[in-house]
Amino acid sequence: MSIIVAILSRAGKAILTLLAIAILNFFLLHAAPGDPAVVLAGEAGAADEQMIEQLRERFGLDQPLYVQLGKYVGGIVQLDLGYSFRQGAPVAQLIAERLPATLLLTLTAFFISLILGIALGASASARVGKPSDTVLTTLALLFYATPLYWLALMAVLVFSVWLGWLPGFGYETVGAGYTGFARMLDIGQHLVLPALTLGLFFMAVYMRMTRASMLEVAQLDFVKTAKAKGLSPREIRRRHILRNAILPVVTLAGLQAGQLVGGAVLTETVFAWPGIGRLMFESLAARDYNTILGVFLVSAAMVILFNIATDIVYRIVDPRIGARA
């Protein structure tokens, strides 16, 4: 019951937060230089004043800013994100078509980074000062310091171009006509490189955090008491050290969920992954305000959902948090 109450409370705060984010994004985006009507008129080969004015009137760009804001917020309340004058389709439809691909990529990268980060961090903490610990921490530092775009390009060059093990671009094989399990396998093969590229950076962060947190918890009194009772080192690490050390990692994972969405923009662009990150990149070049605002809003909603999920995991890992809340 306490979890349900907490979810409802955070849902109310999330709605207010999303509304504030929508208004802030609206003003920031309209403050940027560039006129969508000029871009559209230029693409149509008729960049005269009459054509530009007609486009402004058609898409409501000639109205005062507060009127445009009122229509935009009113549309959000009705779950209407507006119309993309660049794509010629409702923004909600464009995002709905591409959101599953982004969720598949970000969630896969998130679980890869979290599971591997915690496992490798726990392994490194149990081998402090040994060569294996040095190798793991060095690799973590290397992945953390490597730019995401360079890692993505090198992954394509090595595993797709040189070795030919994995496809380098796209969501699935175009024209293959796969169905059922064969299509799932094909999508999975295309998912490996972008998910690993996006997940390795965060895996390095979680690994170093887990290692440091476990080493700190290992010095506390209750761990010494567990050792005095004769518990095995493996059981002490799993039941006492790791369970208490994992809370900071969960906190960090919830905070960095938004960076996963942001990193997906670059990853989707490099790997030609048809998600909302690539949609936003294309919309920025075309000054497609409605689509950009829609992607921003959906991305913010994803971050908030990640944070709510983090709170729930907190209460599962440490029930005392729910009792104090």
Beta strands, then each sheet from edge to edge (+ up, - down):
strand 1: 83-84
strand 2: 89-90
sheet 1: 1+ 2-
end
